[in-house]
Every structure is written in structure tokens, then in C-alpha cells.
């Protein structure tokens, strides 16, 4: 659980930076081709907000056993909105009997975090119960950048593999497949938390605590990150940069952290953290910025934690 700063015990306006490393996997394949998303001009790989939210959702559902709206498991595997909402309305938490579809949606932690939509008729009947407000939409108070680039450049590597089973009954042998892998990347995910929007979904500090837990562990081996294409990921650093006032903002948050490859290395040849150093100079300069109330951080790497030991505004959170 992260600690709250003294000025506000509710949800604070803040920005999120989350760093994790990948090794010989596919951090975020294109849904049409399966190939890693890639910016050919910068030679940096890209990870979408949808991929990050899926890490979080699956962790919250599978590990924390929380109800999730955007899930193939909700409503016995039904994926159409009407059937899922019907199931949720008929299986509300003990002690809750909401007849407003908007309130039913807000019972789900992923709606409170990322928003959600219902396209039902304004009035609908499930079983013997009449429900209202069926045509409702919530904007999520937590948003991540649509595409997040890696901090290092990457040369993609082609990998061939064989399958044991044949593609059809007429073939005597299995087939050969080709996969494009990322040898190594240090990813930076950028996010935002809006307290005003949080009021509409009922987002709480406890929800954010769970989201940060899901972001850290759900990316590095729990839930949907435990798969053939995602193994080899390790969470490195999580930051919540909290603003002193809701109308304040700093420029270029996603450029506060950079890496410096060792003299014999360059971005494409990096294969582990031994091959580069982090530059936190701009990040630790937030210590002197009056617009920043607090910087909560979490890491399990002592060398990174020591970078913040002289920064009074920096406080380690617990997950």
C-alpha cells in the first residue's frame, strides 16, 4: 500500500512512470500479425495502454479475486456487453442491490480505474428486477499513453520454431513458424491520475494501491504475463509523482529518466542492466519543484533505491 501525503487523503492528481525490462520475448505483439510493435525511425519498440491494462486486470481478477468488467471470465465467459451486465446485475456483492446500471458498473474495480460503457436501453429488465440508466459511459480517471516507447533502441531478431502437430490431416509433419523477438528492452510506461474524474467512478486510494500492485506483479510473471511470449519480464521501478495542487503540471514527465549505455555498448546491443546506467538527474530535480508534493516510488533494486536516499520528497511505497 502506498502512503498518502498529508495534504489530501483522497485521490491526488499525479503522473505515473513504470519501468520494466524484457528479455527475448514479445512485449506487445500486433493483434493482426503477432509481430512486435516497432517504430522503424527511432528503432524503439512500443507497448500499448491496452496491454498494460490487461496485465493489471488479469492480476486483479486471478490473484486478488476481484470482479472485473472487461474479462472473458465474467458472466461464464460471455464477451458481449449485455450478457456480462446481466450477469453482474444478478451477481452483485453481498449487501448491494443496485438497480442503476451505472452503479453496477462502478462495483467493478476496472471500471473505477479505467472507465467503462453500457449500451443497454435506458430501462431494462433482468429477471424480475427493473434497472435504469442502461445507456451510460464512464471515462477512466487512470489513463496510460496509447503507445509507450522503450528507453533503448532495439534490433529485432527473427526466430524459427517447429510445431509438433500438423496443420492439416494430409501433412505428415508439423509446420515451421517464424517469430520476431526483442532481445532486450527497458520499457517506460507513462500514466496519469485525474482526481476530478475519479469522483465520477468512485475511485479510492485503496483502488490505486491495488492497481499499483497489479502493475508491478502483473507485468513480471503473475497473471497474463506468465505466458510464452511474456516470460522474461522484470519490474524495475514504479513512480507516482503527486502534484501539490490539482491545476499544476510539469512538462516532459516521460523524459525525466534516460539511460547511458556503457562505452562499448549502444542501445541495440544492450542485453541486461549491466550494459547501461540510469540517469535520474532530471527526476531527482523534482525535489526542488514546488509544484510537486511527493514522489512515491517502489523498487527491489538497492542501487536504484540509493539514488533517492537524499531526496526528502521521495518516499518508498509498499506493495
C-alpha positions as CSV (number, residue, x, y, z in Angstrom):
1,X,0.0,0.0,0.0
2,X,1.4,3.4,-0.9
3,X,1.4,6.1,1.8
4,X,-0.8,9.2,1.4
5,X,0.8,12.7,1.7
6,X,-0.7,15.0,4.4
7,X,-2.5,17.5,2.1
8,X,-5.1,15.1,0.8
9,X,-6.3,11.8,1.9
10,X,-8.3,11.2,-1.3
11,X,-7.1,10.6,-4.9
12,X,-4.4,13.1,-5.9
13,X,-3.6,14.5,-9.3
14,X,-0.5,12.6,-10.2
15,X,1.6,11.1,-13.0
16,X,2.9,7.5,-13.2
17,X,6.2,6.2,-14.6
18,X,6.7,2.5,-14.6
19,X,9.9,0.8,-15.8
20,X,10.3,-2.9,-16.6
21,X,12.8,-4.9,-18.6
22,X,12.1,-7.6,-21.2
23,X,14.4,-10.3,-22.5
24,X,14.0,-12.4,-25.7
25,X,10.2,-12.2,-25.8
26,X,7.4,-10.2,-27.5
27,X,6.3,-7.4,-25.1
28,X,3.4,-6.4,-27.2
29,X,2.6,-8.1,-30.5
30,X,0.4,-6.5,-33.2
31,X,-3.1,-8.2,-33.0
32,X,-3.1,-8.8,-36.8
33,X,0.4,-10.0,-37.4
34,X,1.6,-11.1,-33.9
35,X,4.8,-9.2,-34.6
36,X,6.2,-6.8,-32.0
37,X,5.1,-3.2,-32.4
38,X,8.0,-1.2,-33.6
39,X,8.9,2.4,-34.6
40,X,11.3,2.0,-37.5
41,X,12.5,5.6,-37.3
42,X,13.6,5.6,-33.7
43,X,14.3,1.8,-33.6
44,X,12.3,1.7,-30.3
45,X,9.7,-0.9,-29.5
46,X,6.2,0.1,-28.4
47,X,3.8,-1.2,-25.8
48,X,0.1,-0.1,-25.8
49,X,-2.1,1.0,-22.9
50,X,-4.4,-1.9,-23.7
51,X,-1.5,-4.4,-23.0
52,X,-0.7,-2.7,-19.6
53,X,-4.4,-2.6,-18.5
54,X,-4.6,-6.3,-19.3
55,X,-1.7,-7.1,-17.1
56,X,-3.5,-5.2,-14.3
57,X,-7.0,-6.6,-14.9
58,X,-5.8,-10.2,-15.0
59,X,-3.8,-9.8,-11.8
60,X,-6.7,-8.3,-10.0
61,X,-9.1,-11.0,-11.2
62,X,-6.9,-14.1,-11.0
63,X,-4.7,-13.3,-8.0
64,X,-6.8,-10.8,-5.9
65,X,-10.1,-12.5,-6.9
66,X,-11.9,-9.2,-7.7
67,X,-14.8,-8.7,-10.1
68,X,-13.7,-7.3,-13.5
69,X,-16.0,-5.9,-16.2
70,X,-13.7,-6.3,-19.2
71,X,-13.0,-10.0,-18.9
72,X,-13.8,-13.2,-20.8
73,X,-14.4,-14.9,-17.5
74,X,-17.2,-12.5,-16.2
75,X,-20.6,-14.0,-16.9
76,X,-19.3,-17.5,-17.6
77,X,-17.1,-16.4,-20.5
78,X,-19.6,-14.1,-22.2
79,X,-18.0,-11.2,-24.0
80,X,-21.0,-9.2,-25.2
81,X,-21.8,-6.2,-23.0
82,X,-25.4,-7.1,-22.5
83,X,-24.8,-10.6,-21.2
84,X,-22.0,-9.5,-19.0
85,X,-24.0,-6.7,-17.5
86,X,-26.9,-9.1,-16.9
87,X,-24.6,-11.5,-15.0
88,X,-23.1,-8.6,-13.0
89,X,-26.5,-7.3,-12.1
90,X,-27.7,-10.7,-10.9
91,X,-24.5,-11.4,-9.0
92,X,-23.9,-8.2,-7.1
93,X,-21.6,-8.2,-4.0
94,X,-23.3,-9.2,-0.7
95,X,-25.3,-6.4,0.7
96,X,-25.6,-4.5,-2.6
97,X,-28.8,-4.4,-4.7
98,X,-28.2,-1.6,-7.1
99,X,-30.9,-1.1,-9.8
100,X,-28.9,1.6,-11.6
101,X,-26.7,0.1,-14.3
102,X,-24.1,2.9,-13.7
103,X,-23.8,1.8,-10.0
104,X,-23.5,-1.9,-11.1
105,X,-20.6,-0.9,-13.4
106,X,-18.9,1.1,-10.6
107,X,-18.9,-2.1,-8.4
108,X,-16.1,-3.3,-10.8
109,X,-12.6,-2.1,-9.9
110,X,-11.5,-1.9,-13.6
111,X,-14.4,0.5,-14.3
112,X,-13.5,2.6,-11.3
113,X,-9.9,2.7,-12.7
114,X,-10.2,2.7,-16.4
115,X,-13.8,3.6,-17.1
116,X,-16.5,1.5,-18.9
117,X,-19.5,1.7,-21.1
118,X,-23.0,0.2,-21.3
119,X,-25.1,0.3,-24.5
120,X,-28.2,-1.1,-23.0
121,X,-31.6,0.6,-23.3
122,X,-32.1,3.3,-20.6
123,X,-34.6,0.9,-18.9
124,X,-34.1,-2.8,-18.9
125,X,-35.4,-5.8,-17.0
126,X,-33.3,-8.7,-15.8
127,X,-35.3,-11.5,-14.3
128,X,-38.0,-9.8,-12.1
129,X,-35.9,-6.7,-11.5
130,X,-36.2,-3.4,-13.4
131,X,-32.9,-1.5,-14.0
132,X,-32.4,2.1,-15.1
133,X,-29.6,4.2,-16.6
134,X,-28.7,1.4,-19.0
135,X,-27.1,3.7,-21.5
136,X,-24.1,5.1,-19.5
137,X,-20.4,5.7,-20.0
138,X,-17.6,6.4,-17.6
139,X,-14.3,8.0,-18.5
140,X,-11.4,6.3,-16.6
141,X,-9.6,8.5,-14.1
142,X,-6.4,6.5,-14.8
143,X,-5.0,6.7,-18.3
144,X,-1.9,5.4,-19.9
145,X,-0.2,6.6,-23.0
146,X,-1.6,4.9,-26.1
147,X,1.8,3.7,-27.2
148,X,4.8,3.7,-24.9
149,X,8.4,3.6,-26.4
150,X,11.3,1.7,-24.9
151,X,14.2,3.8,-23.5
152,X,16.7,1.9,-25.6
153,X,16.9,1.2,-29.4
154,X,16.2,-2.4,-30.5
155,X,17.2,-4.6,-33.4
156,X,14.5,-7.2,-33.7
157,X,15.7,-10.8,-34.0
158,X,14.0,-13.5,-36.2
159,X,13.5,-16.8,-34.5
160,X,12.2,-20.0,-36.2
161,X,10.5,-22.8,-34.4
162,X,8.6,-26.0,-35.3
163,X,5.3,-27.3,-34.3
164,X,4.6,-30.9,-33.3
165,X,1.1,-31.1,-34.7
166,X,0.3,-30.9,-38.4
167,X,-1.6,-28.0,-39.9
168,X,-4.0,-30.5,-41.7
169,X,-4.6,-34.2,-41.9
170,X,-2.7,-34.5,-45.3
171,X,0.6,-33.3,-43.9
172,X,3.0,-35.8,-42.4
173,X,5.0,-33.4,-40.4
174,X,4.5,-30.3,-38.2
175,X,5.0,-26.8,-39.6
176,X,7.8,-24.3,-39.2
177,X,6.9,-20.9,-37.8
178,X,8.8,-17.6,-37.6
179,X,8.7,-15.2,-34.7
180,X,10.3,-11.8,-34.3
181,X,11.7,-11.4,-30.8
182,X,13.0,-8.5,-28.8
183,X,16.5,-9.4,-27.4
184,X,16.2,-6.8,-24.7
185,X,14.3,-3.7,-23.9
186,X,13.9,-1.4,-20.9
187,X,10.3,-0.2,-21.2
188,X,8.8,3.0,-19.7
189,X,5.1,3.3,-19.2
190,X,3.6,6.7,-18.7
191,X,0.3,7.3,-17.0
192,X,-2.0,9.9,-15.4
193,X,-4.4,10.0,-12.5
194,X,-7.2,12.6,-12.6
195,X,-8.9,13.2,-9.2
196,X,-11.9,15.1,-10.7
197,X,-12.8,12.2,-13.0
198,X,-12.2,9.8,-10.1
199,X,-15.2,11.4,-8.3
200,X,-17.5,10.1,-11.1
201,X,-16.4,6.5,-10.9
202,X,-15.9,6.3,-7.1
203,X,-12.1,5.6,-7.4
204,X,-10.5,5.3,-4.0
205,X,-6.8,5.4,-2.8
206,X,-7.3,1.7,-2.0
207,X,-8.2,1.0,-5.6
208,X,-5.0,2.8,-6.7
209,X,-3.0,0.7,-4.2
210,X,-4.3,-2.4,-5.8
211,X,-3.7,-1.1,-9.3
212,X,0.0,-0.4,-8.5
213,X,0.3,-3.9,-7.0
214,X,-1.2,-5.3,-10.2
215,X,1.0,-3.2,-12.4
216,X,4.2,-4.4,-10.6
217,X,3.4,-8.1,-10.2
218,X,1.0,-8.5,-13.1
219,X,3.8,-7.4,-15.5
220,X,6.6,-9.5,-14.1
221,X,5.2,-13.0,-14.0
222,X,1.8,-13.1,-12.4
223,X,-1.5,-13.4,-14.4
224,X,-1.3,-12.7,-18.1
225,X,2.4,-12.0,-18.1
226,X,3.0,-15.7,-17.4
227,X,2.9,-16.8,-21.0
228,X,5.3,-18.0,-23.7
229,X,5.5,-14.5,-25.3
230,X,5.9,-12.6,-22.0
231,X,8.2,-14.6,-19.7
232,X,11.5,-12.7,-19.2
233,X,9.9,-9.6,-17.9
234,X,11.0,-7.9,-14.6
235,X,9.6,-4.9,-13.0
236,X,12.3,-2.3,-12.3
237,X,10.9,1.0,-10.9
238,X,7.4,2.4,-10.2
239,X,6.9,6.1,-9.6
240,X,3.8,8.1,-8.6
241,X,4.6,11.8,-8.9
242,X,2.0,13.7,-6.9
243,X,1.2,17.3,-7.6
244,X,0.8,19.9,-4.8
245,X,-2.3,21.4,-6.4
246,X,-4.8,20.0,-9.0
247,X,-4.1,22.8,-11.5
248,X,-0.4,22.2,-11.6
249,X,1.6,20.3,-14.2
250,X,5.2,19.7,-15.1
251,X,6.4,19.4,-18.7
252,X,8.0,16.3,-20.2
253,X,7.4,13.8,-17.4
254,X,8.2,11.0,-19.8
255,X,11.7,12.4,-20.4
256,X,12.7,12.6,-16.7
257,X,14.6,9.2,-16.9
258,X,17.2,8.2,-19.5
259,X,19.8,5.5,-19.8
260,X,23.5,5.7,-20.6
261,X,24.9,2.6,-22.3
262,X,28.4,1.6,-21.2
263,X,31.2,2.8,-23.5
264,X,31.4,-0.4,-25.5
265,X,27.7,-0.6,-25.9
266,X,24.9,1.1,-27.8
267,X,21.1,0.8,-27.4
268,X,20.7,-2.1,-29.9
269,X,23.4,-4.2,-28.2
270,X,22.2,-3.9,-24.6
271,X,21.2,-7.3,-23.2
272,X,20.9,-6.6,-19.4
273,X,21.2,-3.8,-16.8
274,X,24.9,-4.5,-16.6
275,X,25.2,-2.8,-20.0
276,X,23.9,0.6,-19.0
277,X,23.3,3.1,-16.2
278,X,20.2,5.1,-15.4
279,X,20.3,8.9,-15.4
280,X,17.9,10.1,-12.7
281,X,19.2,13.7,-12.7
282,X,16.0,15.3,-14.0
283,X,13.9,13.0,-11.9
284,X,15.6,13.9,-8.6
285,X,15.4,17.6,-9.6
286,X,11.7,17.3,-8.7
287,X,12.9,17.7,-5.1
288,X,13.2,21.4,-5.8
289,X,10.0,21.8,-7.7
290,X,7.2,23.5,-5.7
291,X,4.6,22.0,-8.0
292,X,5.4,18.5,-6.7
293,X,4.2,17.5,-3.3
294,X,5.6,14.0,-3.1
295,X,7.2,11.3,-5.2
296,X,6.3,7.8,-4.1
297,X,8.5,5.0,-5.6
298,X,8.9,1.3,-5.4
299,X,11.9,-0.8,-6.5
300,X,13.5,-4.0,-5.4
301,X,16.9,-3.0,-6.7
302,X,19.2,-1.5,-4.0
303,X,21.3,0.6,-6.4
304,X,18.2,2.3,-7.7
305,X,16.8,2.9,-4.3
306,X,20.0,4.5,-3.2
307,X,19.6,7.1,-6.0
308,X,16.8,8.7,-4.0
309,X,18.2,8.5,-0.4
310,X,19.0,12.2,-0.2
311,X,15.6,13.3,-1.7
312,X,13.2,14.3,1.1
313,X,10.2,14.4,-1.2
314,X,10.9,10.8,-2.3
315,X,9.2,8.1,-0.2
316,X,9.2,4.4,-0.8
317,X,5.8,2.8,-1.1
318,X,5.0,-0.8,-0.1
319,X,3.1,-3.2,-2.4
